[in-house]
Amino acid sequence: MTDIALELKDVGKSFGSVIALSGVSVKVQKGSVTCILGDNGAGKSTLIKTLSGVHKPSSGVYEVEGEKVSFNSPRDALAKGIATVYQDLATIPLMSVWRNFFLGNEITKGWGPWRRLDVKKMKALAKEHLLEMGIDLRDTNQQIGTLSGGERQAVAIARAVYFGAKVLILDEPTSALGVRQSGLVLKYVLAAKDRGVSVVFITHNPHHAYLVGDRFYLLNRGRLANEFERSNVELEELTKAMAGGAELDELTKEIQTVRGD
């Protein structure tokens, strides 16, 4: 049995004459956190949509647990256990936490014209499984819009884990959060990993990636610029590689000259 949850082999994606991805190879091991880093325009959004079934690769091979796949929609990817949490979270702010937790997967009781939502069971299950992920909310009946950004991310992660995600793709989950809330999200990333979920953490922040990552891929203009294992890279090296190495040194010298240092 393979220990690889999913793998892209030499994958490319083009939109007409525009090449968004070229020769991208990424390997996601089971029960690990794989970080894909890149600045704006690096191709992260296209990569997310390719992994999640929104786009089909124009070239190359996409495999899930060693089996070649071709997704027609995100629903196909979800059926294979690949769940994606986007930056906007796809939550409904005025709905309660438990309603958002079961949105689209509501539990009912009764039959025929007497079928109705099993509100009591959904509230209890939402509370129970949020607690299992270490998320202790006072009341799952409160509107999800009243939660902090970090708490909403945590609920979205717990929801994906509850509904059987084997691979969880996170799209810049800490980008709009403060230090404390970012730490909260990173804590739940590790909680998902501890439950055996393979996490693909897509970010432009090397500091956040380094706190949780096992493997790092650097994406630049649609191509892989570098790849590191946690055991052979330090944060400073990762940051410098992402920023462009020599380009960062040159920029630093220019800033020092302007400052008169």
C-alpha positions in Angstrom: 0.0 0.0 0.0 1.4 3.4 -1.0 2.3 6.0 1.6 1.6 8.8 -1.0 -1.8 10.5 -0.5 -1.7 12.3 -3.8 0.9 13.2 -6.4 1.3 15.5 -9.4 3.8 14.3 -12.0 5.1 17.0 -14.5 1.7 18.7 -14.5 1.0 21.8 -16.7 -2.0 24.0 -17.1 -2.6 26.4 -19.9 -5.4 28.8 -20.7 -5.1 29.4 -24.4 -1.6 30.9 -24.9 -1.2 31.6 -21.2 0.9 29.0 -19.3 -0.2 29.0 -15.7 1.6 25.9 -14.6 4.5 24.1 -16.2 6.2 20.8 -15.3 5.0 20.9 -11.6 5.7 17.7 -9.6 4.4 17.6 -6.1 4.2 14.6 -3.7 2.0 14.6 -0.6 2.7 11.9 1.9 0.0 10.5 4.1 -0.4 12.1 7.6 2.0 15.0 6.8 1.8 18.7 6.2 3.1 19.7 2.7 3.6 23.4 2.2 3.4 25.1 -1.2 4.9 28.6 -1.0 4.8 31.4 -3.5 4.2 35.2 -3.9 1.3 36.6 -5.8 1.3 35.4 -9.4 3.3 32.3 -8.6 0.5 30.0 -9.7 -0.8 29.0 -6.3 -4.5 29.6 -7.2 -4.2 27.5 -10.4 -2.5 24.7 -8.5 -5.2 24.7 -5.8 -7.9 24.5 -8.5 -6.1 21.7 -10.2 -5.7 19.7 -7.0 -9.4 20.3 -6.0 -10.9 19.3 -9.3 -11.9 22.8 -10.6 -9.3 22.6 -13.5 -8.1 19.5 -15.4 -4.4 19.5 -16.1 -3.4 20.3 -19.7 -0.5 17.9 -19.4 1.1 15.5 -16.9 -0.5 13.0 -14.5 -2.5 13.4 -11.3 -2.6 10.4 -9.0 -4.5 9.7 -5.7 -3.0 6.9 -3.7 -1.2 5.6 -6.7 -4.2 5.7 -9.0 -4.4 8.0 -12.0 -7.4 10.3 -11.7 -9.2 12.8 -13.9 -11.7 15.0 -12.0 -14.6 16.8 -13.7 -15.6 18.8 -10.6 -14.7 19.4 -7.0 -17.4 16.9 -6.1 -15.3 14.2 -7.8 -12.3 15.2 -5.8 -14.4 15.2 -2.6 -15.6 11.7 -3.4 -11.9 10.7 -3.3 -11.4 12.4 0.1 -9.9 15.6 -1.1 -11.5 18.6 0.6 -10.5 22.3 0.0 -11.0 25.2 2.4 -10.7 28.5 0.5 -9.9 31.9 2.0 -13.6 32.9 1.9 -14.5 29.7 3.8 -17.9 29.4 2.0 -19.7 29.9 5.3 -23.0 31.8 5.8 -22.3 34.5 8.5 -25.9 34.8 9.7 -26.3 31.0 10.1 -25.4 29.2 13.3 -22.2 27.3 13.7 -24.0 23.9 13.7 -25.9 24.8 10.5 -22.7 25.8 8.8 -21.0 22.6 10.1 -23.7 20.4 8.4 -24.4 22.7 5.4 -25.3 20.5 2.5 -25.1 17.4 4.6 -28.0 17.9 7.0 -29.1 15.0 9.2 -32.9 14.3 9.1 -35.3 12.2 11.0 -38.8 10.8 10.1 -39.9 9.8 6.7 -42.0 11.1 3.8 -43.9 14.3 4.5 -42.9 14.0 8.2 -39.1 14.2 7.4 -37.5 17.1 9.2 -34.0 18.3 10.4 -32.6 16.5 13.4 -31.5 19.7 15.0 -30.7 18.2 18.4 -28.4 15.5 16.9 -26.6 18.0 14.6 -26.0 20.4 17.5 -24.6 17.6 19.7 -22.4 16.2 16.9 -21.0 19.6 16.0 -20.2 20.3 19.6 -18.6 16.9 20.1 -16.4 16.9 17.0 -15.3 20.5 17.4 -14.2 19.5 20.9 -12.3 16.5 19.5 -10.3 19.0 17.4 -9.7 21.1 20.6 -12.3 23.8 19.6 -14.4 24.6 22.6 -17.2 27.0 21.6 -19.6 28.3 24.2 -22.6 27.7 22.0 -22.8 26.1 18.5 -26.1 28.0 18.1 -24.3 31.3 17.8 -24.0 32.9 14.3 -20.7 31.8 12.7 -20.2 35.4 11.7 -19.7 36.3 15.4 -16.6 34.1 15.5 -13.1 35.4 14.9 -11.4 34.6 11.6 -9.2 32.0 13.2 -12.2 30.3 14.8 -14.1 30.2 11.5 -11.0 28.6 9.9 -10.9 26.1 12.7 -14.6 25.2 12.2 -14.0 24.7 8.5 -11.1 22.4 9.2 -13.0 20.4 11.8 -15.9 20.1 9.3 -13.7 18.7 6.6 -12.1 16.2 8.9 -15.6 15.1 10.2 -16.8 14.4 6.7 -13.9 12.1 6.0 -11.3 14.2 4.3 -8.1 12.2 3.7 -6.4 15.2 2.1 -7.2 18.8 3.3 -6.1 21.6 1.0 -5.9 25.0 2.8 -5.8 28.2 0.7 -3.9 30.9 2.5 -5.6 30.2 5.9 -3.6 32.7 7.9 -3.3 35.5 5.3 -5.9 37.9 6.8 -5.3 37.0 10.5 -3.3 38.5 13.3 -0.5 36.7 15.2 -2.7 35.0 17.8 -5.4 33.9 15.4 -2.8 32.6 12.9 -1.3 30.6 15.8 -4.8 29.2 16.5 -5.2 28.0 12.9 -1.7 26.5 12.8 -2.6 24.5 16.0 -5.6 23.0 14.2 -3.5 22.2 11.1 -1.4 20.0 13.4 -4.5 18.6 15.0 -5.7 17.5 11.6 -2.3 15.9 10.9 -2.5 14.1 14.2 -5.8 12.5 13.1 -4.1 11.1 10.0 -5.2 13.7 7.5 -2.7 14.8 4.8 -2.6 18.6 4.8 -1.6 20.8 1.8 -0.9 24.2 3.2 -0.7 26.9 0.5 0.7 30.2 1.7 3.0 33.1 1.0 4.2 33.2 4.6 7.4 31.1 5.2 7.3 31.6 8.9 3.8 30.0 9.2 4.8 27.2 6.8 8.0 26.4 8.8 6.1 26.1 12.0 3.9 23.2 10.7 5.5 21.9 7.5 7.2 18.6 6.8 8.0 19.3 3.1 8.2 22.6 1.3 7.7 23.4 -2.4 8.5 26.8 -3.8 6.4 27.9 -6.7 7.5 30.8 -8.9 5.7 31.9 -12.1 4.0 28.6 -12.5 7.2 26.5 -12.1 8.7 24.7 -9.1 11.8 26.8 -8.1 12.9 24.6 -5.2 12.0 21.7 -2.8 13.0 21.1 0.8 12.5 18.5 3.5 12.1 19.9 7.0 15.2 18.0 8.1 17.5 19.8 5.6 16.3 23.5 5.7 16.3 26.3 8.2 13.7 29.1 8.3 16.3 31.7 7.1 17.2 29.6 4.1 13.5 28.9 3.2 12.7 32.6 3.5 15.7 33.6 1.3 14.9 31.0 -1.3 11.3 32.2 -1.5 12.4 35.8 -1.8 14.8 35.1 -4.6 18.2 34.8 -2.9 20.4 37.2 -4.8 17.5 39.5 -5.6 16.8 39.8 -1.8 20.4 40.6 -1.1 20.4 43.3 -3.7 17.2 44.8 -2.4 18.5 44.7 1.1 21.7 46.7 0.0 19.5 49.3 -1.8 17.4 49.8 1.3 20.5 50.1 3.5 21.9 52.7 1.1 18.6 54.7 1.3 18.6 54.5 5.1 22.3 55.5 5.2 23.2 52.4 7.2 
